[in-house]
Amino acid sequence: MISNHPQPSDAQSKNIVNGDPDESTTADISPLPDKPEEACGVFGVYAPGEDVAKLTYFGLYALQHRGQESAGIATFDRNRQVHLHKNMGLVSQVFNEEILERLPGDLAVGHTRYSTTGSSRVLNAQPAVVDTRLGALALAHNGNLVNTANLHHKLTAQNCNLVTTTDSEMIAIAIGLEVDKGKDWLDATISAFQQCEGAYSLAIATPQGVMGARDPHGIRPLAIGFFNTHPKRYVLASETCAFDIIGAEYLRDVEPGELVWITEEGLASFHWSQKPQRKLCIFEKIYFSRPDSMMNDETLYSYRLRIGRQLARESPADVDIIVGVPDSGIPAAIGFSQESEIPYAEGLIKNRYVGRTFIQPTQSMRESGIRMKLNPLKDVLVGKRVLMVDDSIVRGTTSYKIVKALRDAGATEVHMRISSPPVTHPCFYGIDTDTQDQLIAATQSVAEIKAKIGVDSLAYLSWEGMLNATNEDPNSFCSACFTGDYPISIPDNVKRSKLILEKMAKA
């Protein structure tokens, strides 16, 4: 009985609303950025009587930094029908008042995407929607499965018609198959999780209610919020900043290996994993999550201040001013300034209205550097010895351009400090990183990187300093991108796709 809703252009019906651009559309054709690409953002809400489509829209708007490729919302109305709209582009480009009015209901899930599996097409936008004997389910996924080949084989052997290239659709179909075997929503979902290996934080909507779940390691975040105005209205989101925008309060995180089930009876919790072991991605704290989001009872801004202070203790510099690379490098730069008592200054201004674009700059514009996004303040920099703080270096191309821009603006010296260790290994859990041979720290020493990006000195935060600054158990974080120690076993065929250097060393 399970089936996928045809997508994109065949989905027009009384209970399905869907965008239908050319499925070959891509979100961006610009050169690869010099940062790890964001994980996705998920949102879910159970709020009978409220405008859940609009709540989801604003929740996704707050999570836009987690993915700028596509966005989607699915709602369920009181007749148990699902209404869906998704398309390529930013949240504000995909939705308007007219579209939101066509998404009625008491509960909803939403998603903003950066692709880590599956190509950049509207076909792969989320939520993924499938039909079952109990009605439709809509699933929004943040993370990445590592056993997709085996799961794909298992699903196709049961004559499932996969219409996308995403692991998210596979999870939705696996749940639907278990429902069609006679199980209820809860048991079916838990049974499907037993077939999934990897990272997944999920918001799942059904005609009966909304589920939120994390894998047994809790690699990607998922938080629970509530509305003070009603005791049985709850919200799920990748980050707590999505609660602030809609007037909800943070309750707690969904625990690793936990499923929460939100219905008219309230919120129920089920710990379905026998051996949960928290391994939250440390990059969520360093870079991905917004600085105003809460983790461990504090904003991430506070953690980033601390790693900046630790960086100053580990790698001091004799300079005149501290400059942060907007926006993610600024809190650590302020922390470095506070610890070193060297003045902090805004030396780089970010154009916050530059997003992903189809229009490529001319060659002469490329050669002029990165001034579409960052522009130096010459009167602040001229004649100064400058220390630039950033959160990471992946390929080194952007760092080189920023350093050149600072020198062109009159800086007499440019030093660089990085508030994380060198990135030497790719991620398999939902962050889109290069193959290992493209990671500059995997192939070059700190001295070689220093020469390549053209700085007078370069230092990274230590691995121990990064983890100790969390004020939590250091063993409760995944830091595989710095160490190669992957908490979830990676199949050999998947490893070979990215661990190029290790493959070459063994050859």
Secondary structure per residue as TSV (DSSP state, phi and psi in degrees):
chain	resnum	aa	ss	phi	psi
A	1	M	-	360.0	-24.3
A	2	I	-	-64.3	138.6
A	3	S	E	-153.0	153.4
A	4	N	E	-90.8	144.9
A	5	H	-	-68.8	128.1
A	6	P	-	-55.7	139.9
A	7	Q	-	-143.9	146.1
A	8	P	S	-94.5	-36.7
A	9	S	G	-80.4	-16.1
A	10	D	G	-87.3	3.2
A	11	A	G	-86.6	5.6
A	12	Q	-	-75.1	117.8
A	13	S	B	-158.1	-178.9
A	14	K	T	-67.0	-22.7
A	15	N	T	-121.1	11.7
A	16	I	B	-132.1	125.4
A	17	V	-	-118.2	127.8
A	18	N	-	-150.4	141.4
A	19	G	-	-67.1	150.8
A	20	D	-	-138.2	54.9
A	21	P	-	-75.6	173.5
A	22	D	-	-54.8	125.4
A	23	E	T	-68.6	-10.9
A	24	S	T	-82.3	-4.7
A	25	T	-	-57.5	135.4
A	26	T	-	-114.5	158.9
A	27	A	S	-82.3	-26.9
A	28	D	-	-161.9	136.8
A	29	I	-	-120.9	20.3
A	30	S	S	-78.4	163.6
A	31	P	-	-59.2	157.0
A	32	L	-	-58.1	133.5
A	33	P	-	-72.4	162.0
A	34	D	S	-98.7	39.0
A	35	K	S	-141.4	155.4
A	36	P	-	-60.6	136.4
A	37	E	B	-78.9	148.0
A	38	E	-	-60.0	149.2
A	39	A	-	-70.8	175.3
A	40	C	-	-84.1	167.9
A	41	G	E	-116.3	132.3
A	42	V	E	-120.6	152.6
A	43	F	E	-148.4	141.4
A	44	G	E	-144.7	148.2
A	45	V	E	-147.0	136.9
A	46	Y	E	-119.8	107.9
A	47	A	-	-153.6	74.9
A	48	P	T	-54.3	134.9
A	49	G	T	90.1	-10.9
A	50	E	S	-100.1	164.4
A	51	D	-	-83.4	85.2
A	52	V	H	-68.0	-29.5
A	53	A	H	-64.5	-42.8
A	54	K	H	-70.9	-37.9
A	55	L	H	-59.5	-42.6
A	56	T	H	-67.2	-39.9
A	57	Y	H	-56.3	-48.9
A	58	F	H	-71.0	-32.5
A	59	G	H	-62.1	-44.8
A	60	L	H	-66.1	-34.7
A	61	Y	H	-59.7	-39.8
A	62	A	H	-71.1	-23.1
A	63	L	T	-98.9	11.7
A	64	Q	G	-57.4	-31.9
A	65	H	G	-62.8	-17.0
A	66	R	G	-86.0	-5.3
A	67	G	-	176.0	123.8
A	68	Q	-	-116.0	18.9
A	69	E	S	-92.4	-46.8
A	70	S	E	-151.5	166.2
A	71	A	E	-148.3	152.9
A	72	G	E	-159.4	153.6
A	73	I	E	-136.7	136.4
A	74	A	E	-124.6	132.3
A	75	T	E	-121.9	156.8
A	76	F	E	-120.7	128.4
A	77	D	-	-93.0	-178.3
A	78	R	T	-72.5	-12.0
A	79	N	T	-92.5	11.4
A	80	R	S	69.3	18.9
A	81	Q	-	-94.8	144.3
A	82	V	E	-96.7	141.3
A	83	H	E	-123.4	128.6
A	84	L	E	-132.2	136.6
A	85	H	E	-142.4	130.4
A	86	K	E	-152.5	152.7
A	87	N	E	-164.7	171.5
A	88	M	E	-77.7	145.6
A	89	G	S	120.8	179.8
A	90	L	-	-71.6	160.4
A	91	V	H	-54.4	-43.5
A	92	S	H	-70.3	-18.9
A	93	Q	H	-88.3	-30.7
A	94	V	H	-80.2	-32.4
A	95	F	-	-119.8	149.1
A	96	N	-	-142.5	179.5
A	97	E	H	-58.9	-41.8
A	98	E	H	-63.1	-43.7
A	99	I	H	-65.6	-43.7
A	100	L	H	-62.8	-32.8
A	101	E	H	-66.7	-22.3
A	102	R	T	-88.5	12.0
A	103	L	-	-123.2	69.5
A	104	P	-	-78.3	163.9
A	105	G	-	149.3	176.6
A	106	D	S	-106.8	-11.0
A	107	L	E	-147.3	156.0
A	108	A	E	-158.0	158.1
A	109	V	E	-131.6	151.1
A	110	G	E	-140.7	165.9
A	111	H	E	-152.9	139.4
A	112	T	E	-124.9	133.9
A	113	R	E	-122.9	139.7
A	114	Y	-	-122.3	127.5
A	115	S	-	-72.2	129.9
A	116	T	S	-116.1	-29.2
A	117	T	S	-129.3	144.2
A	118	G	S	86.8	148.9
A	119	S	-	-78.8	173.1
A	120	S	S	-86.9	80.3
A	121	R	S	-138.0	155.4
A	122	V	G	-62.8	-26.6
A	123	L	G	-56.4	-32.7
A	124	N	G	-96.3	3.2
A	125	A	-	-64.2	154.9
A	126	Q	S	-117.0	165.1
A	127	P	-	-69.8	149.9
A	128	A	E	-84.9	132.5
A	129	V	E	-122.0	129.9
A	130	V	E	-132.7	153.2
A	131	D	E	-95.4	144.3
A	132	T	E	-137.9	178.3
A	133	R	T	-65.9	-21.3
A	134	L	T	-96.7	6.2
A	135	G	E	111.5	-175.4
A	136	A	E	-79.9	158.0
A	137	L	E	-129.7	146.2
A	138	A	E	-123.2	128.2
A	139	L	E	-124.6	131.4
A	140	A	E	-116.8	130.2
A	141	H	E	-126.7	132.5
A	142	N	E	-119.7	119.4
A	143	G	E	139.7	-159.8
A	144	N	E	-159.1	125.4
A	145	L	E	-78.9	148.8
A	146	V	S	-105.4	-9.2
A	147	N	-	-109.4	35.8
A	148	T	H	-62.7	-35.2
A	149	A	H	-63.0	-46.2
A	150	N	H	-67.3	-41.5
A	151	L	H	-66.6	-40.2
A	152	H	H	-60.4	-44.0
A	153	H	H	-62.6	-41.7
A	154	K	H	-64.7	-41.0
A	155	L	H	-71.4	-43.3
A	156	T	H	-67.6	-28.7
A	157	A	H	-66.0	-21.2
A	158	Q	T	-99.8	21.0
A	159	N	T	62.2	32.1
A	160	C	-	-79.0	140.1
A	161	N	-	-100.2	98.5
A	162	L	-	-83.5	122.1
A	163	V	-	-103.7	-4.9
A	164	T	S	-121.9	-176.0
A	165	T	S	-116.5	26.6
A	166	T	-	-108.4	149.6
A	167	D	H	-69.4	-23.9
A	168	S	H	-62.1	-43.2
A	169	E	H	-62.2	-37.0
A	170	M	H	-63.2	-40.1
A	171	I	H	-63.1	-44.6
A	172	A	H	-61.6	-43.8
A	173	I	H	-66.4	-39.6
A	174	A	H	-60.9	-39.9
A	175	I	H	-64.7	-44.9
A	176	G	H	-60.2	-39.1
A	177	L	H	-62.1	-40.7
A	178	E	H	-68.4	-36.1
A	179	V	H	-61.5	-44.3
A	180	D	H	-71.7	-11.0
A	181	K	T	-82.8	-4.8
A	182	G	T	113.8	0.0
A	183	K	-	-83.5	158.3
A	184	D	-	-81.8	177.8
A	185	W	H	-58.6	-44.4
A	186	L	H	-65.7	-52.2
A	187	D	H	-65.0	-37.0
A	188	A	H	-64.5	-41.9
A	189	T	H	-66.4	-44.0
A	190	I	H	-64.1	-39.3
A	191	S	H	-62.6	-39.2
A	192	A	H	-66.2	-37.4
A	193	F	H	-61.5	-31.6
A	194	Q	T	-64.7	-17.1
A	195	Q	T	-95.1	-4.2
A	196	C	-	-107.0	134.6
A	197	E	-	-124.9	130.0
A	198	G	E	132.9	-156.6
A	199	A	E	-103.9	128.5
A	200	Y	E	-155.1	122.1
A	201	S	E	-114.1	125.7
A	202	L	E	-128.0	142.0
A	203	A	E	-118.2	121.3
A	204	I	E	-125.5	124.5
A	205	A	E	-106.1	138.3
A	206	T	-	-132.9	170.5
A	207	P	S	-60.6	-21.3
A	208	Q	S	-92.2	-29.8
A	209	G	-	174.4	-167.8
A	210	V	E	-120.1	135.6
A	211	M	E	-112.2	147.3
A	212	G	E	-128.8	138.6
A	213	A	E	-152.0	151.9
A	214	R	E	-128.8	152.4
A	215	D	-	-65.5	166.5
A	216	P	T	-62.0	-14.8
A	217	H	T	-102.6	-9.8
A	218	G	-	56.4	42.7
A	219	I	-	-66.0	-41.5
A	220	R	S	-102.7	146.7
A	221	P	-	-79.2	157.8
A	222	L	-	-160.3	124.7
A	223	A	E	-116.5	157.2
A	224	I	E	-112.4	133.3
A	225	G	E	-124.9	169.7
A	226	F	E	-146.1	161.6
A	227	F	-	-101.8	125.8
A	228	N	T	-61.5	-25.2
A	229	T	T	-75.2	-13.9
A	230	H	-	-152.5	130.1
A	231	P	T	-73.1	-14.1
A	232	K	T	-118.3	23.4
A	233	R	-	-110.6	119.2
A	234	Y	E	-126.6	160.2
A	235	V	E	-133.3	145.7
A	236	L	E	-120.5	141.9
A	237	A	E	-158.7	152.2
A	238	S	S	-61.7	-30.7
A	239	E	S	-142.2	154.1
A	240	T	T	-71.9	-16.8
A	241	C	H	-61.3	-23.9
A	242	A	H	-71.8	-24.4
A	243	F	H	-73.5	-41.2
A	244	D	H	-58.1	-40.2
A	245	I	H	-69.1	-24.6
A	246	I	H	-108.2	6.2
A	247	G	T	79.6	22.5
A	248	A	-	-94.9	161.5
A	249	E	E	-108.6	143.1
A	250	Y	E	-72.0	128.7
A	251	L	E	-98.7	-60.4
A	252	R	E	-172.7	175.8
A	253	D	E	-87.0	150.4
A	254	V	-	-68.8	129.6
A	255	E	-	-78.6	156.4
A	256	P	T	-56.5	133.1
A	257	G	T	72.0	20.6
A	258	E	E	-112.9	146.6
A	259	L	E	-122.0	127.0
A	260	V	E	-106.8	139.9
A	261	W	E	-124.2	112.3
A	262	I	E	-107.7	116.0
A	263	T	E	-135.3	-171.5
A	264	E	T	-63.1	-17.4
A	265	E	T	-85.6	-8.2
A	266	G	E	116.9	-153.3
A	267	L	E	-108.6	125.7
A	268	A	E	-118.6	149.3
A	269	S	E	-120.5	139.0
A	270	F	E	-135.4	120.7
A	271	H	E	-94.9	99.1
A	272	W	-	-91.2	-16.6
A	273	S	-	-93.4	137.1
A	274	Q	S	-74.2	-33.1
A	275	K	S	-132.8	66.1
A	276	P	-	-68.1	142.0
A	277	Q	-	-145.7	106.2
A	278	R	-	-60.2	128.6
A	279	K	-	-142.0	59.4
A	280	L	E	-59.0	136.9
A	281	C	E	-59.7	119.8
A	282	I	H	-65.8	-24.3
A	283	F	H	-68.2	-20.7
A	284	E	I	-60.2	-38.7
A	285	K	I	-79.5	-35.1
A	286	I	I	-76.8	-39.8
A	287	Y	I	-141.5	-49.9
A	288	F	I	-68.0	-53.1
A	289	S	S	-71.2	149.8
A	290	R	-	-64.6	145.5
A	291	P	T	-63.2	-20.4
A	292	D	T	-89.6	-1.7
A	293	S	S	-77.2	151.2
A	294	M	E	-99.6	136.2
A	295	M	E	-145.2	138.0
A	296	N	T	54.6	42.6
A	297	D	T	63.4	26.0
A	298	E	E	-152.1	161.6
A	299	T	E	-74.8	155.0
A	300	L	H	-68.5	-20.2
A	301	Y	H	-57.3	-40.5
A	302	S	H	-64.7	-42.3
A	303	Y	H	-62.6	-42.1
A	304	R	H	-68.4	-31.5
A	305	L	H	-61.9	-44.0
A	306	R	H	-64.9	-40.4
A	307	I	H	-70.3	-26.8
A	308	G	H	-66.9	-41.5
A	309	R	H	-63.4	-43.5
A	310	Q	H	-63.4	-39.6
A	311	L	H	-61.2	-39.3
A	312	A	H	-66.0	-36.5
A	313	R	H	-70.0	-38.5
A	314	E	H	-77.1	-38.0
A	315	S	S	-138.1	72.2
A	316	P	-	-67.5	164.9
A	317	A	-	-146.3	145.1
A	318	D	-	-94.2	91.6
A	319	V	-	-137.0	173.4
A	320	D	S	-93.3	-38.7
A	321	I	E	-141.2	155.6
A	322	I	E	-107.7	131.9
A	323	V	E	-125.7	131.9
A	324	G	E	-97.1	146.1
A	325	V	-	-83.2	115.5
A	326	P	T	-64.5	148.1
A	327	D	T	-96.1	-23.9
A	328	S	T	-71.2	-20.9
A	329	G	T	-87.2	-7.5
A	330	I	H	-69.7	-47.5
A	331	P	H	-58.7	-42.6
A	332	A	H	-65.1	-35.7
A	333	A	H	-64.8	-40.1
A	334	I	H	-65.3	-41.7
A	335	G	H	-61.4	-41.6
A	336	F	H	-60.7	-43.8
A	337	S	H	-62.9	-43.5
A	338	Q	H	-62.5	-41.9
A	339	E	H	-72.4	-40.2
A	340	S	H	-86.7	-15.9
A	341	E	T	61.4	26.8
A	342	I	-	-96.5	134.9
A	343	P	-	-58.9	139.5
A	344	Y	B	-91.1	139.0
A	345	A	-	-140.1	146.9
A	346	E	-	-80.9	106.2
A	347	G	-	-105.4	-12.9
A	348	L	E	-130.3	129.2
A	349	I	E	-108.1	130.0
A	350	K	E	-97.9	134.1
A	351	N	-	-81.3	102.7
A	352	R	T	-77.8	0.6
A	353	Y	T	-103.2	7.3
A	354	V	-	-90.0	115.9
A	355	G	-	-118.5	-160.9
A	356	R	-	-69.3	142.1
A	357	T	-	-141.0	149.7
A	358	F	S	-83.3	-16.9
A	359	I	-	-91.5	123.6
A	360	Q	-	-89.6	140.6
A	361	P	-	-68.4	158.5
A	362	T	-	-69.1	165.3
A	363	Q	H	-60.0	-40.0
A	364	S	H	-65.3	-34.6
A	365	M	H	-66.7	-41.0
A	366	R	H	-60.0	-43.3
A	367	E	H	-66.9	-23.8
A	368	S	T	-77.3	-5.0
A	369	G	-	110.8	-142.8
A	370	I	S	-117.2	31.5
A	371	R	T	-73.8	-7.8
A	372	M	T	-60.9	-34.0
A	373	K	T	-106.8	-37.2
A	374	L	E	-130.2	137.2
A	375	N	E	-133.6	129.3
A	376	P	E	-78.3	149.9
A	377	L	-	-94.2	102.6
A	378	K	H	-62.5	-41.7
A	379	D	H	-70.4	-19.6
A	380	V	H	-80.4	-34.9
A	381	L	H	-94.2	-27.6
A	382	V	T	-60.4	130.0
A	383	G	T	75.7	7.1
A	384	K	-	-104.4	146.6
A	385	R	E	-86.8	116.6
A	386	V	E	-111.1	134.1
A	387	L	E	-106.9	119.6
A	388	M	E	-101.6	128.8
A	389	V	E	-111.6	130.2
A	390	D	E	-134.4	165.9
A	391	D	S	-84.7	-24.0
A	392	S	-	-166.4	160.9
A	393	I	-	-127.2	125.0
A	394	V	S	-105.5	-65.5
A	395	R	S	-100.3	-27.9
A	396	G	S	95.1	-9.1
A	397	T	H	-67.8	-44.2
A	398	T	H	-69.3	-39.3
A	399	S	H	-58.6	-42.1
A	400	Y	H	-59.7	-43.3
A	401	K	H	-67.7	-37.9
A	402	I	H	-66.9	-44.2
A	403	V	H	-58.9	-44.6
A	404	K	H	-61.8	-40.8
A	405	A	H	-63.8	-38.3
A	406	L	H	-66.3	-41.4
A	407	R	H	-67.4	-41.3
A	408	D	H	-63.0	-27.5
A	409	A	T	-81.8	-3.8
A	410	G	T	112.8	2.9
A	411	A	-	-64.4	132.2
A	412	T	S	-81.8	-29.9
A	413	E	E	-138.8	146.9
A	414	V	E	-131.3	116.0
A	415	H	E	-110.5	156.3
A	416	M	E	-134.7	136.8
A	417	R	E	-128.9	137.1
A	418	I	E	-115.0	127.7
A	419	S	S	-86.5	30.4
A	420	S	S	-154.1	164.4
A	421	P	-	-72.4	171.7
A	422	P	-	-63.1	133.9
A	423	V	-	-82.2	111.4
A	424	T	-	-116.4	-11.2
A	425	H	S	-135.1	145.9
A	426	P	-	-74.6	159.4
A	427	C	-	-96.5	141.9
A	428	F	-	-115.4	8.9
A	429	Y	S	-117.4	22.3
A	430	G	S	120.7	1.1
A	431	I	-	-107.9	132.0
A	432	D	B	-87.3	95.1
A	433	T	-	-108.3	162.4
A	434	D	-	-67.0	169.6
A	435	T	-	-63.7	156.8
A	436	Q	G	-58.1	-34.1
A	437	D	G	-69.5	-13.3
A	438	Q	G	-93.8	-5.3
A	439	L	-	-86.9	116.5
A	440	I	H	-59.6	-35.5
A	441	A	H	-76.2	-13.2
A	442	A	H	-81.2	-18.4
A	443	T	H	-118.8	-13.1
A	444	Q	S	-134.8	149.4
A	445	S	-	-76.1	169.3
A	446	V	H	-59.6	-40.3
A	447	A	H	-63.5	-38.9
A	448	E	H	-70.0	-39.1
A	449	I	H	-64.2	-43.3
A	450	K	H	-52.9	-46.9
A	451	A	H	-67.8	-37.9
A	452	K	H	-68.6	-39.6
A	453	I	H	-90.5	-7.5
A	454	G	T	80.6	33.3
A	455	V	-	-100.7	160.8
A	456	D	S	-78.0	-28.4
A	457	S	E	-154.8	155.5
A	458	L	E	-145.3	135.2
A	459	A	E	-149.4	147.1
A	460	Y	E	-109.3	155.0
A	461	L	-	-67.4	143.0
A	462	S	-	-72.6	155.0
A	463	W	H	-61.6	-42.4
A	464	E	H	-65.4	-41.5
A	465	G	H	-63.8	-39.1
A	466	M	H	-61.0	-46.0
A	467	L	H	-76.9	-40.3
A	468	N	H	-63.6	-30.1
A	469	A	T	-70.2	-13.4
A	470	T	T	-69.8	-21.0
A	471	N	T	59.8	26.6
A	472	E	S	-128.4	178.5
A	473	D	-	-63.1	117.5
A	474	P	G	-59.7	-23.3
A	475	N	G	-79.9	-1.1
A	476	S	G	-95.2	13.9
A	477	F	E	-124.6	146.6
A	478	C	E	-89.5	122.4
A	479	S	-	-128.2	35.3
A	480	A	H	-61.7	-28.8
A	481	C	H	-67.1	-17.6
A	482	F	H	-100.9	-22.9
A	483	T	H	-121.2	-23.3
A	484	G	-	79.2	8.2
A	485	D	-	-93.8	94.4
A	486	Y	-	-86.7	122.1
A	487	P	S	-70.6	-25.3
A	488	I	S	-110.2	126.6
A	489	S	-	-57.1	133.5
A	490	I	-	-102.1	123.4
A	491	P	-	-56.9	147.6
A	492	D	H	-57.5	-40.5
A	493	N	H	-66.6	-31.2
A	494	V	H	-75.5	-40.7
A	495	K	H	-56.7	-45.7
A	496	R	H	-62.2	-22.9
A	497	S	H	-71.4	-23.4
A	498	K	H	-126.6	-31.0
A	499	L	-	-83.8	63.0
A	500	I	H	-60.2	-45.2
A	501	L	H	-66.1	-41.1
A	502	E	H	-66.4	-36.2
A	503	K	H	-63.5	-42.7
A	504	M	H	-67.4	-36.7
A	505	A	H	-65.7	-32.2
A	506	K	H	-83.1	-17.0
A	507	A	-	-71.6	360.0
